[in-house]
Amino acid sequence: MGYFDPAWYWHQLGLVHFAAGRYDEAIEAYERSATRPGWMFAYITACHVYTGRPDQARRAAAEALRLRPNFSIQRCLSREPFKNDADSLHLADGLRMAGLPE
């Protein structure tokens, strides 16, 4: 894609798709990123939960924990840009359904 290859672009595009409930598009954007930090795998986990793919959700959750052994839902939410509490709750619910720690 050329100019729009910086990781921040794909990270933000994935976040926008997640917030809009377009989970497959979010996963696609995250997978295009050259860097995939632990928080990104948290979003990928929730996306797979909401699209009914529990095996992929478990794999993404395991990767989130591998990259951030001290990962917790509360720590993740404290760093997210959501103004609307419902958006934060939506992410948290997806992470809980995948079995990630509070």
N, C-alpha and C positions, 0 to 999 in steps of 0.2 A: 504494500500500500504506500510505500515511500515516506512522505513527510509525516504521516500520522502513525508512525511506528513506535513512538515513545510509550513506555509501559503505562504512564499515567492516562493516556488516551483510552486504552483498552480497559484499565481498571475503572475509570469513570463511566465508560459506556456500559460495562457490565453492571455497575451499581444502578444506573438509570433503568436498564432493562429489568433488573430485579425488582426495583421499586414499582415499576409499571406492571409487574406480574408476567413479564415475558421471559420466562425462565430459560427456555432453550436458547434464546438470543443472548441472554446473560452468559450462559455457559460458553457459547460460541465466542463471545468477546473476550472472556477471561482466558480461554484457550489460545487466543491469538497473541496474548501478552508474552513478551520474552522473559519476564520475571513473574513468578507466582509465589508471593509471600503467604504465610499461614492464614492471614485474615481472608485472603481470596478463596482459599479452600473452604472456609466457613460459609461463604456465600454459595460456592459451588455445591456444598453439602445441602444447604437449604433448597437450592434450585432442584436438586435431584429428589429431595423429599417431596416437594410440591408437585413434581411431575410423576410421582409414583414409581421412582426407580430406587428402591431401598439398597440394592447391592452397590450401585454407584455412589449413593449417599454415604454408605459405610466406608467405602474406599476413600472418598474425599475427606470424611471426618478423620480417618486414620492419618491421612497426610497432613491435615491441619494440626493434629496432635504431635506428629513427628517433627514438624517444622517449629512448633511452639509447644513444647512439653507442658508449659504452665498455662495453656489455653483455658479460658473459662468464658462462658456466655456473658457474664457481667463485664469482664474486662473488654471483651470484643465490643459490646454495646457502648461502653464508655468512650470509645474512640470513633464512633460512627457519627456521620453528619446529619442524622435525621432530626428534623424539627417536630415532626408529627410523631407522637407516642405510638400510634397505631403501626407506623412503619417499623419502629424498633421492636415492637411486640411481634410483628410478623416475622422478622428475622429470628428473634429469640425462639418463637414457637417452632420454626423449622429446625433450628439447632437442637432444641430439646427433643423433638421427634426423632432425631438422628442419634440421640443418646450422648451428646457432648456435655461435659460437666458444667454445672452452674457456676 
